[in-house]
């Protein structure tokens, strides 16, 4: 029989949810083992997701900001992009953060094991090294992977998923982005800023399906001149390698050019949970029809010793949701009162402008039969937006019609992701529009748009003229 090591808690997956859970458990005095197949902790978010993509988005924004400087009479020469240096800077950021996590593992005495593991039973994991690990409890936090439909699978280095696109091996002259969701638009923006002619194809009738149309519209207006083309209600029927490019067949009522060739293709149509090949059939853990692990409010599975958090435990697939779930699971394991009951999980699309929202969208509120009021504050009326020459933005509140309680908030504009925090607090604390209107916001800042959106409900917004009936 192979050697068996025992732990109070084993965490599978060292991403934002996994390492947060492991660290909290160690802080509570548990003997913790953190298992991940990668060389360093951090998971998808740190190594091939949130962090490297935001580093590239920062570089892209430097380029577009320089272009925007012309309206101020400030002219820069055309930027020269050193791809090797750009990659090195991104790698440096990732490596620094990974080293910090390694140090935190050591200081907290969390055992970090590089291995792949499958369940042998409800209390035992079998590692690919041949050893076995027993646990009192286990948290599954192994995330998700890019999904590529069978019709779009192509054995070619020119066809990339998001992981491949982040390697930034070259700046292709032409790039097709399949999928108008947040991953496709963020990476499309990066490549367009760096010099690629980018075409986006989206099957639905709008970019960012599911996101409030009031928020999407200003972003689309800014992206249209940056991108070569945006095809909506359009399907990629076929991909085929053609010399030094990829030939693409498009289907759509408004597509005039049914066939085109691109230097590279980025397929960004979604992600799937990494729930296969885990040996879950040897436990009581149950999956839903989409492959997500079923969990309760404590993130406990049908197997009482096993918990699941993050992407593998269901939508939304966001790192900060995984972190919060990890802490809830550990508190439940420790016997503390704990439940995942967040009213507002913020989401941010890090394009330029950014889009951020939390709570219910207007569409969701009306679908759920809420009687609602909606307040909009256009950034055309914001002094700070004017000084930034970024008046395309909008701040939107969705309120309960009777109590004026804030049900949801959406923001599109420069730095929207940094503004959404106040909105999250408002939704979580059941704040009313009156509460938001009474907060003294610093002037001139974009945070004032939250206060003035609330004041608009009562007709007291300083920079909006009240329409008298």
ChimeraX attribute file (.defattr): number of C-alpha atoms within 10 A of each C-alpha:
attribute: neighborCount
match mode: 1-to-1
recipient: residues
	/A:1	6
	/A:2	10
	/A:3	8
	/A:4	13
	/A:5	13
	/A:6	16
	/A:7	16
	/A:8	17
	/A:9	25
	/A:10	29
	/A:11	29
	/A:12	27
	/A:13	26
	/A:14	28
	/A:15	25
	/A:16	25
	/A:17	31
	/A:18	32
	/A:19	28
	/A:20	20
	/A:21	31
	/A:22	31
	/A:23	24
	/A:24	18
	/A:25	26
	/A:26	21
	/A:27	14
	/A:28	12
	/A:29	12
	/A:30	18
	/A:31	19
	/A:32	28
	/A:33	25
	/A:34	25
	/A:35	25
	/A:36	24
	/A:37	17
	/A:38	16
	/A:39	10
	/A:40	20
	/A:41	28
	/A:42	27
	/A:43	24
	/A:44	22
	/A:45	17
	/A:46	21
	/A:47	24
	/A:48	18
	/A:49	16
	/A:50	14
	/A:51	19
	/A:52	24
	/A:53	25
	/A:54	17
	/A:55	17
	/A:56	23
	/A:57	21
	/A:58	16
	/A:59	18
	/A:60	22
	/A:61	18
	/A:62	14
	/A:63	20
	/A:64	18
	/A:65	12
	/A:66	15
	/A:67	17
	/A:68	15
	/A:69	13
	/A:70	11
	/A:71	9
	/A:72	8
	/A:73	8
	/A:74	10
	/A:75	12
	/A:76	11
	/A:77	7
	/A:78	9
	/A:79	12
	/A:80	8
	/A:81	13
	/A:82	9
	/A:83	14
	/A:84	11
	/A:85	10
	/A:86	15
	/A:87	17
	/A:88	12
	/A:89	15
	/A:90	20
	/A:91	17
	/A:92	13
	/A:93	15
	/A:94	20
	/A:95	16
	/A:96	11
	/A:97	18
	/A:98	19
	/A:99	14
	/A:100	14
	/A:101	18
	/A:102	17
	/A:103	12
	/A:104	14
	/A:105	21
	/A:106	12
	/A:107	11
	/A:108	18
	/A:109	16
	/A:110	22
	/A:111	16
	/A:112	20
	/A:113	18
	/A:114	17
	/A:115	17
	/A:116	17
	/A:117	24
	/A:118	17
	/A:119	20
	/A:120	19
	/A:121	15
	/A:122	22
	/A:123	17
	/A:124	22
	/A:125	24
	/A:126	20
	/A:127	18
	/A:128	13
	/A:129	11
	/A:130	12
	/A:131	14
	/A:132	20
	/A:133	20
	/A:134	21
	/A:135	21
	/A:136	15
	/A:137	20
	/A:138	29
	/A:139	27
	/A:140	26
	/A:141	32
	/A:142	27
	/A:143	31
	/A:144	19
	/A:145	17
	/A:146	15
	/A:147	16
	/A:148	17
	/A:149	9
	/A:150	7
	/A:151	10
	/A:152	15
	/A:153	15
	/A:154	16
	/A:155	10
	/A:156	13
	/A:157	10
	/A:158	20
	/A:159	23
	/A:160	21
	/A:161	22
	/A:162	21
	/A:163	17
	/A:164	15
	/A:165	23
	/A:166	19
	/A:167	15
	/A:168	16
	/A:169	11
	/A:170	12
	/A:171	17
	/A:172	21
	/A:173	14
	/A:174	19
	/A:175	27
	/A:176	28
	/A:177	24
	/A:178	25
	/A:179	26
	/A:180	24
	/A:181	20
	/A:182	20
	/A:183	24
	/A:184	26
	/A:185	25
	/A:186	22
	/A:187	25
	/A:188	28
	/A:189	25
	/A:190	28
	/A:191	25
	/A:192	24
	/A:193	21
	/A:194	21
	/A:195	18
	/A:196	22
	/A:197	21
	/A:198	26
	/A:199	21
	/A:200	23
	/A:201	23
	/A:202	23
	/A:203	19
	/A:204	15
	/A:205	11
	/A:206	19
	/A:207	26
	/A:208	21
	/A:209	16
	/A:210	12
	/A:211	19
	/A:212	19
	/A:213	15
	/A:214	17
	/A:215	23
	/A:216	20
	/A:217	16
	/A:218	20
	/A:219	21
	/A:220	18
	/A:221	11
	/A:222	13
	/A:223	20
	/A:224	12
	/A:225	10
	/A:226	19
	/A:227	20
	/A:228	16
	/A:229	15
	/A:230	20
	/A:231	21
	/A:232	20
	/A:233	16
	/A:234	21
	/A:235	18
	/A:236	19
	/A:237	14
	/A:238	16
	/A:239	19
	/A:240	17
	/A:241	18
	/A:242	12
	/A:243	9
	/A:244	11
	/A:245	20
	/A:246	23
	/A:247	19
	/A:248	19
	/A:249	16
	/A:250	20
	/A:251	17
	/A:252	17
	/A:253	9
	/A:254	11
	/A:255	14
	/A:256	9
	/A:257	10
	/A:258	13
	/A:259	15
	/A:260	12
	/A:261	20
	/A:262	21
	/A:263	21
	/A:264	25
	/A:265	27
	/A:266	23
	/A:267	25
	/A:268	23
	/A:269	21
	/A:270	18
	/A:271	14
	/A:272	18
	/A:273	22
	/A:274	18
	/A:275	21
	/A:276	9
	/A:277	10
	/A:278	15
	/A:279	17
	/A:280	18
	/A:281	14
	/A:282	12
	/A:283	17
	/A:284	15
	/A:285	21
	/A:286	15
	/A:287	18
	/A:288	10
	/A:289	6
	/A:290	10
	/A:291	16
	/A:292	21
	/A:293	26
	/A:294	19
	/A:295	20
	/A:296	13
	/A:297	14
	/A:298	23
	/A:299	26
	/A:300	23
	/A:301	23
	/A:302	17
	/A:303	14
	/A:304	12
	/A:305	19
	/A:306	26
	/A:307	29
	/A:308	32
	/A:309	31
	/A:310	29
	/A:311	26
	/A:312	24
	/A:313	29
	/A:314	21
	/A:315	11
	/A:316	14
	/A:317	18
	/A:318	20
	/A:319	21
	/A:320	16
	/A:321	21
	/A:322	27
	/A:323	20
	/A:324	19
	/A:325	29
	/A:326	33
	/A:327	25
	/A:328	25
	/A:329	27
	/A:330	28
	/A:331	19
	/A:332	18
	/A:333	23
	/A:334	14
	/A:335	9
	/A:336	11
	/A:337	10
	/A:338	17
	/A:339	16
	/A:340	16
	/A:341	11
	/A:342	13
	/A:343	17
	/A:344	19
	/A:345	17
	/A:346	21
	/A:347	20
	/A:348	19
	/A:349	19
	/A:350	24
	/A:351	25
	/A:352	25
	/A:353	25
	/A:354	22
	/A:355	28
	/A:356	26
	/A:357	30
	/A:358	24
	/A:359	24
	/A:360	23
	/A:361	21
	/A:362	25
	/A:363	13
	/A:364	14
	/A:365	18
	/A:366	12
	/A:367	9
	/A:368	10
	/A:369	8
	/A:370	14
	/A:371	11
	/A:372	20
	/A:373	18
	/A:374	19
	/A:375	21
	/A:376	21
	/A:377	25
	/A:378	20
	/A:379	20
	/A:380	17
	/A:381	17
	/A:382	23
	/A:383	18
	/A:384	19
	/A:385	21
	/A:386	13
	/A:387	11
	/A:388	9
	/A:389	15
	/A:390	16
	/A:391	19
	/A:392	19
	/A:393	27
	/A:394	25
	/A:395	30
	/A:396	25
	/A:397	29
	/A:398	25
	/A:399	28
	/A:400	19
	/A:401	13
	/A:402	9
	/A:403	13
	/A:404	21
	/A:405	22
	/A:406	30
	/A:407	29
	/A:408	27
	/A:409	29
	/A:410	29
	/A:411	31
	/A:412	29
	/A:413	25
	/A:414	23
	/A:415	17
	/A:416	25
	/A:417	20
	/A:418	13
	/A:419	20
	/A:420	24
	/A:421	14
	/A:422	13
	/A:423	26
	/A:424	23
	/A:425	14
	/A:426	23
	/A:427	23
	/A:428	18
	/A:429	12
	/A:430	15
	/A:431	18
	/A:432	18
	/A:433	28
	/A:434	17
	/A:435	16
	/A:436	21
	/A:437	21
	/A:438	12
	/A:439	11
	/A:440	10
	/A:441	16
	/A:442	9
	/A:443	10
	/A:444	12
	/A:445	13
	/A:446	23
	/A:447	20
	/A:448	22
	/A:449	28
	/A:450	29
	/A:451	22
	/A:452	29
	/A:453	26
	/A:454	31
	/A:455	22
	/A:456	22
	/A:457	20
	/A:458	14
	/A:459	15
	/A:460	15
	/A:461	18
	/A:462	11
	/A:463	15
	/A:464	17
	/A:465	10
	/A:466	13
	/A:467	6
	/A:468	5
	/A:469	3
